[in-house]
């Protein structure tokens, strides 16, 4: 693991993460409700400023480096094998590579009807027909009895992996609470993957993603929703990493 802004980030690469998730979903493996977050600069900055959210992320089984800035910092801190583990790519690769297995998926997130659209999309795009159920969470905070009811639905479906597509940090808090009641292998938060793979929102071209300019592309697509986030996040991410670099208490083991 590599540490970026005091958060442990997975450093073995996307392919390794995909293979390990599929391996651990083997029927003989125990179900441990392992939470995984695809964490971008926004999530890292939020965690740096909010200790409660930092504790949530550091309690997760993995935090995947969703953005290139995190990868660059990780490599500077010695994680030479670190690569970007973009949430939508993780989602795609797990679905494609588990299509011929018995691994079952549960889709939780998006606006009304998005999860059902995604179920159809993964069958068409990735050849995976193993979606055991879908759920659209309310915009308000859910009560414990609602989480228990949702978990019962998930458990009865036999799902191995629950995919959560809301937004950060809401989706990580959601995953942590859901894990108290479920019996699955993984609960994975993937942000905008639901909207991307249903073609509701366009993804940035590959060259922009590699150049860490995806934020600019998304800003042009959704300026009203994202401009405040990016105007704050990018300068703060740089500032906080400079602060960490000169902090005598920082450890990047």
LUMKOL-842729 format. One record per residue (C-alpha): residue number from 1; x, y, z. Coordinates in nm, 3 decimals. Example, Ala and Ser with C-alpha at 12.3 -4.5 7.8 and 13.67 -1.06 7.14 Angstrom:
<nodes>
1,1.230,-0.450,0.780
2,1.367,-0.106,0.714
</nodes>
This chain:
<nodes>
1,0.000,0.000,0.000
2,0.103,0.361,-0.059
3,-0.002,0.658,0.152
4,-0.138,0.970,-0.011
5,-0.277,1.243,0.216
6,-0.277,0.993,0.503
7,-0.496,0.742,0.315
8,-0.373,0.393,0.227
9,-0.402,0.345,-0.150
10,-0.379,0.016,-0.339
11,-0.055,0.009,-0.537
12,-0.054,-0.322,-0.730
13,-0.245,-0.199,-1.037
14,-0.587,-0.237,-1.194
15,-0.533,-0.584,-1.342
16,-0.424,-0.720,-1.006
17,-0.726,-0.569,-0.831
18,-0.965,-0.721,-1.086
19,-0.807,-1.065,-1.058
20,-0.806,-1.058,-0.679
21,-1.172,-0.954,-0.655
22,-1.275,-1.238,-0.884
23,-1.053,-1.488,-0.700
24,-1.197,-1.395,-0.362
25,-1.552,-1.435,-0.492
26,-1.488,-1.808,-0.535
27,-1.773,-2.002,-0.376
28,-1.535,-2.163,-0.126
29,-1.406,-1.830,0.004
30,-1.563,-1.678,0.317
31,-1.783,-1.373,0.266
32,-1.634,-1.085,0.463
33,-1.818,-0.775,0.333
34,-1.490,-0.618,0.223
35,-1.543,-0.253,0.132
36,-1.352,-0.106,-0.162
37,-1.356,0.257,-0.274
38,-1.235,0.402,-0.603
39,-1.104,0.720,-0.442
40,-1.018,1.032,-0.643
41,-0.862,1.363,-0.542
42,-1.200,1.490,-0.420
43,-1.231,1.197,-0.180
44,-0.874,1.236,-0.056
45,-0.914,1.608,0.005
46,-1.243,1.550,0.186
47,-1.080,1.286,0.406
48,-0.784,1.513,0.482
49,-1.022,1.783,0.603
50,-1.270,1.553,0.780
51,-1.124,1.301,1.026
52,-1.447,1.099,1.038
53,-1.432,1.035,0.665
54,-1.060,0.960,0.681
55,-1.141,0.692,0.939
56,-1.402,0.545,0.705
57,-1.160,0.519,0.413
58,-0.880,0.376,0.625
59,-1.122,0.111,0.755
60,-1.183,-0.013,0.399
61,-1.017,-0.323,0.262
62,-0.884,-0.121,-0.033
63,-0.887,0.236,-0.153
64,-0.811,0.233,-0.524
65,-0.632,0.533,-0.681
66,-0.911,0.655,-0.908
67,-0.722,0.957,-1.047
68,-0.378,1.015,-1.198
69,-0.275,1.283,-0.944
70,-0.290,1.018,-0.670
71,-0.080,0.784,-0.883
72,0.183,1.052,-0.941
73,0.210,1.122,-0.568
74,0.216,0.751,-0.489
75,0.502,0.693,-0.732
76,0.695,0.988,-0.591
77,0.656,0.823,-0.251
78,0.802,0.495,-0.372
79,0.505,0.297,-0.508
80,0.666,0.237,-0.847
81,0.411,-0.027,-0.959
82,0.112,0.194,-0.883
83,-0.133,0.253,-1.169
84,-0.468,0.422,-1.196
85,-0.760,0.206,-1.086
86,-1.042,0.409,-1.239
87,-1.381,0.310,-1.099
88,-1.560,0.272,-1.435
89,-1.269,0.063,-1.568
90,-1.270,-0.159,-1.260
91,-1.644,-0.208,-1.303
92,-1.606,-0.297,-1.672
93,-1.313,-0.533,-1.623
94,-1.471,-0.724,-1.336
95,-1.794,-0.768,-1.532
96,-1.612,-0.877,-1.847
97,-1.381,-1.119,-1.668
98,-1.653,-1.273,-1.453
99,-1.913,-1.310,-1.729
100,-1.859,-1.684,-1.763
101,-1.844,-1.750,-1.388
102,-2.112,-1.794,-1.123
103,-2.025,-1.461,-0.957
104,-2.339,-1.257,-0.896
105,-2.365,-0.880,-0.883
106,-2.606,-0.636,-0.719
107,-2.635,-0.278,-0.852
108,-2.718,-0.005,-0.602
109,-2.725,0.360,-0.705
110,-2.823,0.621,-0.956
111,-3.149,0.800,-1.012
112,-3.471,0.603,-1.047
113,-3.431,0.348,-1.324
114,-3.055,0.389,-1.374
115,-2.961,0.062,-1.202
116,-3.211,-0.127,-1.419
117,-3.065,0.040,-1.728
118,-2.719,-0.063,-1.614
119,-2.831,-0.423,-1.570
120,-2.934,-0.428,-1.936
121,-2.615,-0.246,-2.039
122,-2.376,-0.494,-1.876
123,-2.554,-0.779,-2.052
124,-2.521,-0.606,-2.387
125,-2.175,-0.450,-2.350
126,-1.993,-0.702,-2.133
127,-2.187,-1.022,-2.195
128,-2.262,-1.057,-1.826
129,-2.611,-1.173,-1.728
130,-2.532,-1.233,-1.361
131,-2.696,-0.924,-1.210
132,-2.900,-1.061,-0.922
133,-3.078,-0.738,-0.827
134,-3.094,-0.359,-0.840
135,-3.184,-0.080,-0.600
136,-3.219,0.297,-0.625
137,-3.141,0.460,-0.286
138,-3.339,0.766,-0.173
139,-3.156,1.099,-0.171
140,-3.210,1.133,0.203
141,-3.010,0.941,0.463
142,-3.148,0.593,0.516
143,-3.245,0.451,0.856
144,-3.099,0.131,0.996
145,-3.419,-0.063,0.935
146,-3.399,0.037,0.568
147,-3.041,-0.085,0.547
148,-3.147,-0.412,0.707
149,-3.426,-0.455,0.454
150,-3.192,-0.379,0.165
151,-2.931,-0.617,0.305
152,-3.191,-0.892,0.332
153,-3.279,-0.843,-0.035
154,-2.911,-0.856,-0.127
155,-2.843,-1.161,0.087
156,-3.139,-1.350,-0.059
157,-3.020,-1.266,-0.411
158,-2.695,-1.454,-0.349
159,-2.488,-1.159,-0.471
160,-2.111,-1.174,-0.430
161,-2.041,-0.810,-0.515
162,-2.253,-0.504,-0.440
163,-2.168,-0.209,-0.666
164,-2.257,0.134,-0.528
165,-2.275,0.431,-0.764
166,-2.378,0.745,-0.579
167,-2.116,1.014,-0.510
168,-1.833,1.060,-0.266
169,-1.835,1.075,0.035
170,-2.198,0.963,0.055
171,-2.129,0.631,-0.116
172,-1.849,0.535,0.125
173,-2.064,0.605,0.430
174,-2.341,0.406,0.259
175,-2.107,0.111,0.200
176,-1.983,0.111,0.557
177,-2.336,0.101,0.699
178,-2.457,-0.161,0.452
179,-2.162,-0.386,0.542
180,-2.301,-0.420,0.893
181,-2.593,-0.625,0.763
182,-2.489,-0.795,0.439
183,-2.331,-1.132,0.363
184,-2.130,-1.066,0.047
185,-1.767,-1.077,-0.064
186,-1.727,-0.714,-0.168
187,-1.906,-0.380,-0.151
188,-1.745,-0.154,-0.412
189,-1.808,0.219,-0.457
190,-1.753,0.336,-0.815
191,-1.906,0.684,-0.835
192,-2.006,0.788,-1.185
193,-1.960,0.439,-1.336
194,-2.338,0.390,-1.342
195,-2.394,0.701,-1.552
196,-2.097,0.630,-1.779
197,-2.186,0.269,-1.861
198,-2.551,0.354,-1.927
199,-2.428,0.631,-2.161
200,-2.612,0.895,-1.961
201,-2.284,1.086,-1.922
202,-1.996,1.091,-2.171
203,-1.652,0.979,-2.058
204,-1.341,1.177,-2.133
205,-1.125,1.052,-2.423
206,-0.843,0.820,-2.322
207,-0.571,1.077,-2.387
208,-0.740,1.325,-2.150
209,-0.767,1.060,-1.880
210,-0.397,0.973,-1.912
211,-0.302,1.340,-1.901
212,-0.512,1.387,-1.585
213,-0.745,1.624,-1.770
214,-1.063,1.426,-1.714
215,-1.174,1.689,-1.462
216,-1.165,1.949,-1.740
217,-1.374,1.732,-1.972
218,-1.631,1.661,-1.701
219,-1.640,2.028,-1.610
220,-1.735,2.118,-1.967
221,-2.007,1.848,-1.960
222,-2.156,1.944,-1.622
223,-2.033,2.297,-1.537
224,-2.312,2.393,-1.296
225,-2.271,2.081,-1.084
226,-1.892,2.048,-1.084
227,-1.729,2.389,-1.110
228,-1.724,2.460,-0.736
229,-1.582,2.115,-0.663
230,-1.295,2.140,-0.909
231,-1.209,2.501,-0.829
232,-1.155,2.392,-0.469
233,-1.028,2.036,-0.501
234,-0.736,2.080,-0.740
235,-0.561,2.364,-0.550
236,-0.626,2.193,-0.215
237,-0.491,1.860,-0.337
238,-0.168,2.031,-0.442
239,-0.148,2.238,-0.123
240,-0.213,1.946,0.113
241,0.045,1.727,-0.060
242,0.306,2.000,-0.032
243,0.219,2.030,0.336
244,0.255,1.653,0.381
245,0.587,1.650,0.197
246,0.735,1.897,0.443
247,0.574,1.748,0.753
248,0.825,1.568,0.977
249,0.546,1.337,1.098
250,0.458,1.207,0.752
251,0.539,0.844,0.679
252,0.502,0.687,0.334
253,0.572,0.326,0.417
</nodes>
